Amino acid sequence: MLLQDTLERNAQLHPGKTALVFEDKHISYSEIDRYANSLANALIEKGLEKQDRVAICLGNTPETVISLYGTLKAGAIFVILNPQMKSDKLNYILNDCQVHTLITDNAGLANSPDTPYLKTIIVTDRDINSSFDKTRSDRYSDFHNIIQTYPPTKPPQKTIDIDLASLIYTSGSTGRPKGVMMTHLSMLTAARSITEYLQNTSDDVIIDVLPLFFDYGLYQVIMSFLFGGTVVLERSFLYPYKIIDSMIKFKVTGFPLVPTIAALLLTLRNLSGEKFPHLRYITNTGQSLPPSHITRLRNTFPQAKIFSMYGLTECKRVSYLPPEELDRRPSSVGRAIPNTETYIVDQNNKLITAPWTPGQLVVRGSHVMTGYWELPEKTAETLRPGRYPNERVLYTGDLFQQDEEGFLYFLSRMDDMFKSSGQFVSPKEVENVLVEYAGIVEAAVIGVPDNILGQSVVAFVVTNGPGKFDEQAIISFCSQRLEKHMVPKRVISCATLPKTSTGKIQKSELHFTE
């Protein structure tokens, strides 16, 4: 089975059923399937070949969903990108995976993509006939014209389930994003496993406030299309009361969130479980929910089961804690999801069986990535030989321990990566921007516990002379060059940074309290 097969199956069995709710629009499975076919036929006509890359730089909109399935139907690989991504990072990714087609909007075009590989740009919200250089007009197309005029017939199938379906770019410790290669098989395996323990049915209505460029948000669509449910697609969680209204109006049964959203949700007034009689479950990943948040969520939504989960982009999901275990082990992220095996190894790669002994978590399963795009050395560090012949398993780079019954507990990342607002922060990427600021000669970035953000970004900098430090000016400089979750909340001036004898900065010696 391929990812697009789930859409096509629902379009045949339940053509009129609502697949997406977006603002005042209800879009059926048959409509999405028809639009995706038209887009696929247009992409093929414009020279897109099997396993070419299509970048989708849009927000949470139906166009994003149509684009990813249209890309798959054309036999290509979709790459969903943050529409707020700065031009340098955008161009790096477009060049890194040699994107053939970019689907974006007016805001995305402002980033001025610069890559020799880009052949086609499809625009969703502007009149290309009057807005672009006529000498380059053949490079641009109008998205809505395409889905209305190109044949809505299914194009010939070109791929099999071991072909790549998506590249999901994630920040790395080097400061350069890495393209996680996911096949149709790996993504469907993850989706099947998650929907199995969530016990999803076609009656489920999932509200998705998470960005689609974030795999947690993306999989809400993939999973819903697998079991034939409905997704209420929201642009963001910027207006919480609007989200609450949507949950009530559309009788939402599933609410995926991250700790940041949970913290904001619990600040709202007049929330009561009586208002959400249909809410069946809440899921959390990104970081563990504080026990106090779990208690308050259960009091607010007493009829909803709460699933604490752990995962990483390289395999989507690793473990979940059955809701009935919350009282006994609220800080655990549970056991391996169905059709997955986990174990913990020490520094010498020896299996750890003793409870409460820290080590690196290893994951076995067909949902594991095939590697990092064009990064064989990084791939070899992460995908290593397993315990059985000819297999490769995922070394997560995360420290874990397990209790006597095998329940897992996350301790920390083995490098200095951390999450803020539920998204990964690469300290190196932030540091690279900081040292571009006039007068800053060294920078070190750490994550500091934050009740709302999970962890906030704090930077320590060394300047090359008096009068060079202006905290607000530095933060403003970063906000122009970094995505919002990466911008430092505080910048601290230091005479020197603590270092080892070899000159490496010792971040463990950096501390900050408000």
LOTIBA-505074 format. One record per residue (C-alpha): residue number from 1; x, y, z; residue in one letter. Coordinates in Angstrom, 2 decimals. Layout:
<nodes>
(NUM (X Y Z) "A"),
...
</nodes>
This chain:
<nodes>
(1 (0.00 0.00 0.00) "M"),
(2 (1.08 3.58 -0.73) "L"),
(3 (0.17 6.72 1.21) "L"),
(4 (-2.09 7.99 -1.57) "Q"),
(5 (-3.97 4.69 -1.62) "D"),
(6 (-5.64 5.63 1.67) "T"),
(7 (-7.05 8.79 0.10) "L"),
(8 (-8.19 6.96 -3.01) "E"),
(9 (-9.85 4.20 -1.00) "R"),
(10 (-11.91 6.69 1.02) "N"),
(11 (-12.77 8.67 -2.11) "A"),
(12 (-14.23 5.47 -3.58) "Q"),
(13 (-15.97 4.15 -0.46) "L"),
(14 (-17.14 7.44 1.07) "H"),
(15 (-16.81 10.10 -1.67) "P"),
(16 (-18.99 12.68 0.03) "G"),
(17 (-17.55 12.34 3.51) "K"),
(18 (-15.75 15.39 4.88) "T"),
(19 (-12.01 14.79 4.99) "A"),
(20 (-10.96 18.33 5.95) "L"),
(21 (-12.66 21.18 7.73) "V"),
(22 (-10.86 24.47 7.19) "F"),
(23 (-12.43 27.72 8.34) "E"),
(24 (-15.84 27.71 6.63) "D"),
(25 (-14.96 25.00 4.10) "K"),
(26 (-15.85 21.32 4.27) "H"),
(27 (-13.78 19.41 1.73) "I"),
(28 (-14.68 15.82 0.88) "S"),
(29 (-12.41 12.89 0.20) "Y"),
(30 (-13.49 12.82 -3.46) "S"),
(31 (-12.68 16.53 -3.87) "E"),
(32 (-9.19 16.18 -2.41) "I"),
(33 (-8.58 13.08 -4.54) "D"),
(34 (-9.75 14.85 -7.68) "R"),
(35 (-7.66 17.97 -7.01) "Y"),
(36 (-4.60 15.85 -6.18) "A"),
(37 (-5.00 13.98 -9.48) "N"),
(38 (-5.16 17.24 -11.41) "S"),
(39 (-2.07 18.55 -9.67) "L"),
(40 (-0.20 15.30 -10.30) "A"),
(41 (-1.03 15.43 -14.00) "N"),
(42 (0.20 19.02 -14.16) "A"),
(43 (3.44 18.16 -12.37) "L"),
(44 (4.10 15.29 -14.76) "I"),
(45 (3.43 17.52 -17.77) "E"),
(46 (5.92 20.05 -16.37) "K"),
(47 (8.67 17.44 -16.35) "G"),
(48 (8.51 16.05 -12.83) "L"),
(49 (9.95 12.54 -12.81) "E"),
(50 (9.79 9.63 -10.40) "K"),
(51 (11.39 10.44 -7.03) "Q"),
(52 (11.99 14.11 -7.89) "D"),
(53 (11.47 16.46 -4.96) "R"),
(54 (8.58 18.89 -4.54) "V"),
(55 (8.89 21.49 -1.77) "A"),
(56 (5.63 22.69 -0.22) "I"),
(57 (6.19 25.98 1.58) "C"),
(58 (2.72 26.83 2.87) "L"),
(59 (0.92 27.04 6.19) "G"),
(60 (-1.85 24.81 7.48) "N"),
(61 (-4.16 24.99 4.48) "T"),
(62 (-6.04 22.55 2.23) "P"),
(63 (-3.55 23.45 -0.52) "E"),
(64 (-0.79 21.85 1.55) "T"),
(65 (-2.74 18.61 1.89) "V"),
(66 (-3.69 18.54 -1.79) "I"),
(67 (-0.08 19.27 -2.73) "S"),
(68 (1.43 16.43 -0.72) "L"),
(69 (-0.98 13.88 -2.15) "Y"),
(70 (-0.63 15.31 -5.66) "G"),
(71 (3.14 14.97 -5.33) "T"),
(72 (2.80 11.33 -4.26) "L"),
(73 (0.42 10.55 -7.11) "K"),
(74 (3.05 11.92 -9.51) "A"),
(75 (5.55 9.45 -8.06) "G"),
(76 (7.63 12.16 -6.41) "A"),
(77 (8.81 13.03 -2.89) "I"),
(78 (7.19 15.83 -0.87) "F"),
(79 (9.17 18.19 1.36) "V"),
(80 (6.96 20.34 3.61) "I"),
(81 (8.78 23.45 4.86) "L"),
(82 (8.06 26.09 7.45) "N"),
(83 (6.57 29.08 5.57) "P"),
(84 (8.37 31.40 8.03) "Q"),
(85 (11.74 29.91 7.16) "M"),
(86 (14.40 32.51 6.37) "K"),
(87 (15.75 32.68 2.82) "S"),
(88 (19.22 31.31 3.63) "D"),
(89 (17.81 28.15 5.17) "K"),
(90 (15.18 27.79 2.45) "L"),
(91 (17.78 28.03 -0.28) "N"),
(92 (20.02 25.57 1.52) "Y"),
(93 (17.26 22.95 1.61) "I"),
(94 (16.12 23.59 -1.97) "L"),
(95 (19.69 23.09 -3.15) "N"),
(96 (20.46 20.23 -0.78) "D"),
(97 (17.74 17.95 -2.14) "C"),
(98 (17.66 19.55 -5.61) "Q"),
(99 (14.00 20.52 -5.51) "V"),
(100 (12.34 20.43 -8.93) "H"),
(101 (9.07 22.17 -8.00) "T"),
(102 (8.20 24.68 -5.30) "L"),
(103 (4.57 25.16 -4.24) "I"),
(104 (4.19 28.33 -2.20) "T"),
(105 (2.26 31.54 -1.72) "D"),
(106 (2.96 35.25 -1.87) "N"),
(107 (4.85 35.23 1.42) "A"),
(108 (6.99 32.30 0.31) "G"),
(109 (7.96 34.05 -2.90) "L"),
(110 (9.35 36.92 -0.85) "A"),
(111 (12.20 34.60 0.15) "N"),
(112 (13.41 34.73 -3.47) "S"),
(113 (14.39 31.07 -3.95) "P"),
(114 (17.79 30.79 -5.60) "D"),
(115 (18.63 27.35 -6.94) "T"),
(116 (19.60 26.07 -10.39) "P"),
(117 (17.54 22.90 -9.90) "Y"),
(118 (14.17 24.63 -9.50) "L"),
(119 (12.18 24.31 -12.72) "K"),
(120 (8.64 25.14 -11.67) "T"),
(121 (7.01 27.39 -9.07) "I"),
(122 (3.30 26.91 -8.37) "I"),
(123 (1.67 29.81 -6.54) "V"),
(124 (-1.52 29.54 -4.51) "T"),
(125 (-2.60 33.13 -3.93) "D"),
(126 (-1.58 35.58 -6.60) "R"),
(127 (-2.25 36.40 -10.24) "D"),
(128 (0.87 35.20 -12.01) "I"),
(129 (-0.20 36.74 -15.32) "N"),
(130 (0.24 40.27 -13.98) "S"),
(131 (2.71 39.84 -11.13) "S"),
(132 (5.76 38.17 -12.63) "F"),
(133 (8.42 38.94 -15.14) "D"),
(134 (6.96 37.96 -18.52) "K"),
(135 (10.32 36.56 -19.63) "T"),
(136 (10.05 33.96 -16.87) "R"),
(137 (6.29 33.38 -16.99) "S"),
(138 (6.72 29.78 -18.15) "D"),
(139 (8.32 28.99 -14.80) "R"),
(140 (5.23 29.97 -12.81) "Y"),
(141 (1.78 28.43 -12.61) "S"),
(142 (-1.39 29.16 -10.67) "D"),
(143 (-2.36 26.40 -8.24) "F"),
(144 (-6.11 26.95 -8.42) "H"),
(145 (-6.09 27.13 -12.20) "N"),
(146 (-4.26 23.80 -12.28) "I"),
(147 (-6.70 21.93 -10.06) "I"),
(148 (-9.64 23.29 -12.05) "Q"),
(149 (-8.33 22.67 -15.57) "T"),
(150 (-6.03 19.64 -15.60) "Y"),
(151 (-7.59 16.17 -15.97) "P"),
(152 (-8.83 14.77 -12.63) "P"),
(153 (-8.03 11.22 -13.70) "T"),
(154 (-5.57 9.16 -11.67) "K"),
(155 (-2.12 9.12 -13.30) "P"),
(156 (-0.28 5.81 -13.77) "P"),
(157 (1.23 4.51 -10.53) "Q"),
(158 (5.02 4.79 -10.57) "K"),
(159 (6.14 3.90 -7.06) "T"),
(160 (6.21 0.96 -4.68) "I"),
(161 (6.14 1.04 -0.90) "D"),
(162 (9.94 1.07 -0.42) "I"),
(163 (10.27 4.24 -2.50) "D"),
(164 (10.73 7.51 -0.67) "L"),
(165 (7.55 9.44 0.09) "A"),
(166 (8.93 12.37 2.06) "S"),
(167 (12.00 14.22 3.23) "L"),
(168 (11.44 15.75 6.65) "I"),
(169 (14.13 18.28 7.45) "Y"),
(170 (15.27 18.47 11.04) "T"),
(171 (17.93 20.66 12.59) "S"),
(172 (21.19 19.00 13.52) "G"),
(173 (24.01 19.63 15.96) "S"),
(174 (26.13 20.94 13.06) "T"),
(175 (23.66 23.77 12.51) "G"),
(176 (22.67 22.45 9.07) "R"),
(177 (19.28 20.77 8.69) "P"),
(178 (19.25 17.10 7.73) "K"),
(179 (16.72 15.50 5.41) "G"),
(180 (15.17 12.46 7.08) "V"),
(181 (14.26 9.96 4.34) "M"),
(182 (10.91 8.26 4.91) "M"),
(183 (9.37 5.67 2.61) "T"),
(184 (5.71 4.93 2.01) "H"),
(185 (6.22 1.77 4.05) "L"),
(186 (7.82 3.52 7.02) "S"),
(187 (5.19 6.25 7.21) "M"),
(188 (2.26 3.86 6.87) "L"),
(189 (3.79 1.53 9.45) "T"),
(190 (4.00 4.37 11.96) "A"),
(191 (0.47 5.53 11.17) "A"),
(192 (-0.98 2.03 11.55) "R"),
(193 (0.77 1.49 14.87) "S"),
(194 (-0.35 4.80 16.36) "I"),
(195 (-3.96 4.43 15.22) "T"),
(196 (-3.99 0.90 16.68) "E"),
(197 (-3.27 1.98 20.25) "Y"),
(198 (-5.40 5.11 19.93) "L"),
(199 (-8.21 2.83 18.68) "Q"),
(200 (-9.17 5.24 15.94) "N"),
(201 (-12.29 4.69 13.86) "T"),
(202 (-13.90 6.50 10.94) "S"),
(203 (-16.08 8.35 13.46) "D"),
(204 (-13.08 10.22 14.88) "D"),
(205 (-12.70 13.95 14.32) "V"),
(206 (-9.16 15.20 14.95) "I"),
(207 (-8.35 18.85 15.51) "I"),
(208 (-4.92 19.72 14.12) "D"),
(209 (-3.41 22.96 15.43) "V"),
(210 (0.14 21.70 14.90) "L"),
(211 (2.07 22.87 11.84) "P"),
(212 (2.06 20.43 8.95) "L"),
(213 (5.82 20.90 8.48) "F"),
(214 (6.13 19.34 11.97) "F"),
(215 (5.80 15.56 11.61) "D"),
(216 (3.40 15.40 14.58) "Y"),
(217 (1.03 17.73 12.73) "G"),
(218 (1.56 16.01 9.36) "L"),
(219 (0.73 12.58 10.72) "Y"),
(220 (-2.66 13.73 11.97) "Q"),
(221 (-3.70 14.00 8.32) "V"),
(222 (-1.94 10.79 7.27) "I"),
(223 (-3.53 8.84 10.13) "M"),
(224 (-7.00 10.29 9.62) "S"),
(225 (-6.91 9.42 5.92) "F"),
(226 (-5.83 5.90 6.91) "L"),
(227 (-8.89 5.27 9.10) "F"),
(228 (-11.27 7.48 7.14) "G"),
(229 (-11.83 10.18 9.74) "G"),
(230 (-12.09 13.96 9.57) "T"),
(231 (-9.40 16.56 10.30) "V"),
(232 (-10.35 20.01 11.55) "V"),
(233 (-7.33 21.90 10.24) "L"),
(234 (-6.44 25.07 12.12) "E"),
(235 (-3.77 27.58 11.13) "R"),
(236 (-2.25 27.54 14.63) "S"),
(237 (-3.08 27.77 18.33) "F"),
(238 (-2.70 31.56 18.22) "L"),
(239 (-6.33 32.15 19.20) "Y"),
(240 (-7.11 29.48 21.82) "P"),
(241 (-10.76 30.36 22.31) "Y"),
(242 (-11.36 29.96 18.58) "K"),
(243 (-9.89 26.47 18.84) "I"),
(244 (-12.17 25.69 21.79) "I"),
(245 (-15.17 26.85 19.77) "D"),
(246 (-14.12 24.58 16.89) "S"),
(247 (-13.75 21.62 19.24) "M"),
(248 (-17.29 22.11 20.47) "I"),
(249 (-18.81 22.91 17.06) "K"),
(250 (-17.29 19.96 15.21) "F"),
(251 (-17.53 17.46 18.09) "K"),
(252 (-13.82 16.80 18.15) "V"),
(253 (-12.80 13.39 19.50) "T"),
(254 (-8.98 13.68 19.34) "G"),
(255 (-6.72 16.54 20.39) "F"),
(256 (-2.95 16.20 19.76) "P"),
(257 (-0.87 18.78 21.62) "L"),
(258 (2.60 19.61 22.88) "V"),
(259 (3.47 20.90 26.37) "P"),
(260 (3.42 24.53 25.22) "T"),
(261 (-0.17 24.17 24.04) "I"),
(262 (-1.12 22.34 27.22) "A"),
(263 (0.30 25.16 29.33) "A"),
(264 (-1.62 27.80 27.36) "L"),
(265 (-4.79 25.72 27.34) "L"),
(266 (-4.75 25.47 31.12) "L"),
(267 (-4.64 29.25 31.47) "T"),
(268 (-8.03 29.60 29.79) "L"),
(269 (-11.08 30.32 31.87) "R"),
(270 (-14.39 28.53 31.97) "N"),
(271 (-13.15 25.25 30.53) "L"),
(272 (-15.24 22.29 31.56) "S"),
(273 (-15.42 18.70 30.47) "G"),
(274 (-19.14 19.15 30.10) "E"),
(275 (-18.45 21.28 27.03) "K"),
(276 (-16.48 18.49 25.35) "F"),
(277 (-18.57 15.32 25.72) "P"),
(278 (-17.16 13.90 22.48) "H"),
(279 (-13.46 14.37 23.30) "L"),
(280 (-12.13 10.81 23.54) "R"),
(281 (-8.37 11.32 23.87) "Y"),
(282 (-5.53 13.84 24.17) "I"),
(283 (-2.03 12.97 22.98) "T"),
(284 (1.22 14.64 23.94) "N"),
(285 (4.73 14.39 22.56) "T"),
(286 (7.71 16.68 22.06) "G"),
(287 (8.52 16.72 25.76) "Q"),
(288 (7.01 15.10 28.81) "S"),
(289 (4.06 16.88 30.35) "L"),
(290 (4.72 18.02 33.92) "P"),
(291 (2.67 15.87 36.33) "P"),
(292 (0.77 18.98 37.43) "S"),
(293 (-0.33 19.55 33.83) "H"),
(294 (-1.50 15.96 33.54) "I"),
(295 (-3.57 16.31 36.70) "T"),
(296 (-5.18 19.54 35.52) "R"),
(297 (-5.89 18.16 32.04) "L"),
(298 (-7.58 15.13 33.57) "R"),
(299 (-9.68 17.38 35.82) "N"),
(300 (-10.64 19.61 32.90) "T"),
(301 (-11.36 16.76 30.47) "F"),
(302 (-12.32 13.85 32.76) "P"),
(303 (-13.81 11.79 29.95) "Q"),
(304 (-10.67 12.00 27.76) "A"),
(305 (-7.81 9.52 27.92) "K"),
(306 (-4.37 11.14 28.01) "I"),
(307 (-1.55 9.47 26.08) "F"),
(308 (2.02 10.48 26.93) "S"),
(309 (4.29 9.54 24.03) "M"),
(310 (7.90 9.72 22.88) "Y"),
(311 (9.24 9.83 19.36) "G"),
(312 (11.73 11.40 17.03) "L"),
(313 (11.60 12.42 13.39) "T"),
(314 (13.81 9.51 12.35) "E"),
(315 (11.03 7.01 13.10) "C"),
(316 (8.03 9.17 14.04) "K"),
(317 (6.92 7.33 17.20) "R"),
(318 (8.73 5.03 19.62) "V"),
(319 (6.62 4.56 22.74) "S"),
(320 (3.38 5.44 24.48) "Y"),
(321 (2.11 5.20 28.03) "L"),
(322 (-1.29 3.52 28.36) "P"),
(323 (-3.59 6.02 30.09) "P"),
(324 (-4.33 3.58 32.90) "E"),
(325 (-0.64 3.77 33.89) "E"),
(326 (-0.60 7.55 34.40) "L"),
(327 (-1.19 7.40 38.13) "D"),
(328 (1.47 4.76 38.72) "R"),
(329 (4.24 6.30 36.57) "R"),
(330 (3.34 9.83 35.41) "P"),
(331 (6.90 10.61 34.26) "S"),
(332 (7.21 7.53 32.03) "S"),
(333 (6.82 7.60 28.24) "V"),
(334 (5.64 4.02 28.31) "G"),
(335 (6.59 1.01 26.25) "R"),
(336 (7.29 0.45 22.57) "A"),
(337 (4.39 1.05 20.20) "I"),
(338 (2.92 -1.98 18.35) "P"),
(339 (5.28 -3.64 15.84) "N"),
(340 (8.31 -1.95 17.40) "T"),
(341 (11.11 -3.12 19.66) "E"),
(342 (13.29 -0.98 21.91) "T"),
(343 (16.29 -1.67 24.08) "Y"),
(344 (18.98 0.28 25.92) "I"),
(345 (22.75 -0.03 25.44) "V"),
(346 (25.74 1.30 27.34) "D"),
(347 (28.74 3.21 25.97) "Q"),
(348 (30.29 -0.06 24.83) "N"),
(349 (27.15 -1.04 22.95) "N"),
(350 (26.32 -3.73 25.49) "K"),
(351 (22.69 -4.48 26.24) "L"),
(352 (21.48 -3.03 29.55) "I"),
(353 (18.98 -5.21 31.36) "T"),
(354 (19.27 -3.87 34.91) "A"),
(355 (16.42 -1.47 35.80) "P"),
(356 (17.11 2.21 36.35) "W"),
(357 (20.46 2.04 34.54) "T"),
(358 (20.98 4.90 32.05) "P"),
(359 (21.95 4.20 28.46) "G"),
(360 (21.16 5.06 24.86) "Q"),
(361 (17.78 3.99 23.51) "L"),
(362 (17.81 1.85 20.33) "V"),
(363 (14.77 1.29 18.10) "V"),
(364 (13.91 -1.59 15.74) "R"),
(365 (11.03 -1.38 13.29) "G"),
(366 (9.96 -0.87 9.69) "S"),
(367 (8.98 2.71 10.54) "H"),
(368 (12.65 3.70 10.93) "V"),
(369 (14.04 6.10 8.31) "M"),
(370 (16.27 4.84 5.51) "T"),
(371 (18.86 7.51 6.34) "G"),
(372 (19.74 11.18 6.02) "Y"),
(373 (19.65 12.63 2.53) "W"),
(374 (23.15 12.72 0.99) "E"),
(375 (24.79 12.31 4.43) "L"),
(376 (26.25 8.78 4.51) "P"),
(377 (28.52 9.44 7.49) "E"),
(378 (25.71 10.90 9.62) "K"),
(379 (23.49 8.03 8.54) "T"),
(380 (26.11 5.47 9.61) "A"),
(381 (26.33 7.13 13.04) "E"),
(382 (22.58 6.81 13.57) "T"),
(383 (21.66 3.61 11.72) "L"),
(384 (24.01 0.90 12.96) "R"),
(385 (24.17 -2.89 12.69) "P"),
(386 (21.66 -4.54 14.98) "G"),
(387 (21.69 -7.81 16.90) "R"),
(388 (20.43 -9.85 13.94) "Y"),
(389 (21.99 -10.47 10.49) "P"),
(390 (21.80 -7.70 7.88) "N"),
(391 (19.66 -5.32 9.93) "E"),
(392 (20.22 -1.68 10.82) "R"),
(393 (18.66 -0.18 13.92) "V"),
(394 (18.14 3.39 15.03) "L"),
(395 (20.42 4.79 17.72) "Y"),
(396 (18.33 7.66 19.06) "T"),
(397 (21.08 9.68 20.73) "G"),
(398 (18.81 9.94 23.77) "D"),
(399 (19.55 8.72 27.29) "L"),
(400 (16.88 6.52 28.84) "F"),
(401 (16.34 4.16 31.71) "Q"),
(402 (13.61 1.64 32.34) "Q"),
(403 (11.88 0.35 35.43) "D"),
(404 (11.45 -3.24 36.58) "E"),
(405 (8.45 -3.72 34.29) "E"),
(406 (10.17 -2.31 31.22) "G"),
(407 (8.52 1.12 31.15) "F"),
(408 (10.79 3.77 29.64) "L"),
(409 (11.89 7.07 31.17) "Y"),
(410 (13.56 9.80 29.11) "F"),
(411 (16.57 11.40 30.79) "L"),
(412 (18.19 13.75 28.26) "S"),
(413 (19.58 14.09 24.77) "R"),
(414 (23.12 12.91 24.37) "M"),
(415 (24.06 16.07 22.50) "D"),
(416 (22.95 19.55 23.46) "D"),
(417 (19.85 19.70 21.29) "M"),
(418 (16.65 20.69 23.07) "F"),
(419 (13.06 21.59 22.30) "K"),
(420 (11.33 24.92 22.70) "S"),
(421 (7.62 25.31 21.93) "S"),
(422 (7.65 21.63 20.99) "G"),
(423 (10.19 22.11 18.19) "Q"),
(424 (13.86 21.22 18.07) "F"),
(425 (16.40 23.97 18.59) "V"),
(426 (19.85 23.49 17.16) "S"),
(427 (22.17 25.55 19.42) "P"),
(428 (24.77 25.56 16.68) "K"),
(429 (22.34 27.16 14.23) "E"),
(430 (21.53 29.93 16.74) "V"),
(431 (25.21 30.40 17.59) "E"),
(432 (26.05 30.76 13.91) "N"),
(433 (23.61 33.66 13.67) "V"),
(434 (24.79 35.29 16.91) "L"),
(435 (28.40 35.49 15.80) "V"),
(436 (27.25 37.32 12.66) "E"),
(437 (26.24 40.22 14.90) "Y"),
(438 (28.87 42.95 14.94) "A"),
(439 (31.00 42.72 18.06) "G"),
(440 (30.12 39.16 19.12) "I"),
(441 (33.13 36.88 18.91) "V"),
(442 (31.85 33.80 20.73) "E"),
(443 (28.43 32.41 21.57) "A"),
(444 (26.98 29.45 23.43) "A"),
(445 (23.29 28.56 23.54) "V"),
(446 (21.50 26.37 26.08) "I"),
(447 (17.95 25.45 26.96) "G"),
(448 (16.57 26.64 30.29) "V"),
(449 (13.38 25.18 31.87) "P"),
(450 (10.34 27.31 31.09) "D"),
(451 (6.78 26.71 32.30) "N"),
(452 (5.25 27.73 28.96) "I"),
(453 (7.87 26.89 26.34) "L"),
(454 (9.18 23.70 27.91) "G"),
(455 (12.66 25.15 27.51) "Q"),
(456 (13.55 28.69 26.50) "S"),
(457 (16.57 29.67 24.46) "V"),
(458 (19.27 31.49 26.44) "V"),
(459 (22.48 32.72 24.81) "A"),
(460 (25.80 33.57 26.39) "F"),
(461 (28.01 35.83 24.29) "V"),
(462 (31.49 37.32 24.43) "V"),
(463 (32.04 40.68 22.73) "T"),
(464 (35.26 42.21 21.48) "N"),
(465 (35.07 45.42 23.44) "G"),
(466 (33.00 47.76 25.62) "P"),
(467 (29.82 49.18 24.20) "G"),
(468 (29.26 46.20 21.90) "K"),
(469 (26.51 44.54 23.95) "F"),
(470 (22.87 45.50 23.47) "D"),
(471 (20.58 42.63 24.46) "E"),
(472 (17.42 43.84 22.73) "Q"),
(473 (19.29 44.71 19.55) "A"),
(474 (20.82 41.21 19.47) "I"),
(475 (17.42 39.55 20.02) "I"),
(476 (15.94 41.68 17.24) "S"),
(477 (18.84 40.71 14.97) "F"),
(478 (18.14 37.02 15.65) "C"),
(479 (14.39 37.38 15.08) "S"),
(480 (15.10 38.58 11.54) "Q"),
(481 (17.20 35.51 10.77) "R"),
(482 (15.74 32.65 12.80) "L"),
(483 (12.42 30.92 13.17) "E"),
(484 (10.48 32.14 16.17) "K"),
(485 (11.14 29.13 18.42) "H"),
(486 (14.92 29.57 17.95) "M"),
(487 (15.14 33.24 18.92) "V"),
(488 (16.87 33.71 22.32) "P"),
(489 (14.63 34.81 25.15) "K"),
(490 (17.66 36.21 26.98) "R"),
(491 (21.20 37.10 25.93) "V"),
(492 (23.87 37.24 28.66) "I"),
(493 (27.17 39.05 28.25) "S"),
(494 (30.26 37.19 29.53) "C"),
(495 (33.92 38.08 29.73) "A"),
(496 (34.81 34.51 28.74) "T"),
(497 (33.09 31.18 28.20) "L"),
(498 (34.13 28.09 30.18) "P"),
(499 (36.27 25.75 28.05) "K"),
(500 (38.07 22.43 28.22) "T"),
(501 (41.79 22.12 27.76) "S"),
(502 (41.23 21.51 24.08) "T"),
(503 (39.26 24.74 23.69) "G"),
(504 (35.78 23.23 23.57) "K"),
(505 (33.09 25.27 25.30) "I"),
(506 (31.72 23.51 28.39) "Q"),
(507 (28.00 24.22 28.26) "K"),
(508 (27.45 22.21 31.41) "S"),
(509 (29.12 25.07 33.26) "E"),
(510 (26.65 27.64 31.94) "L"),
(511 (23.72 28.39 34.23) "H"),
(512 (20.92 30.93 34.19) "F"),
(513 (18.04 31.76 36.48) "T"),
(514 (15.59 34.63 36.24) "E"),
</nodes>
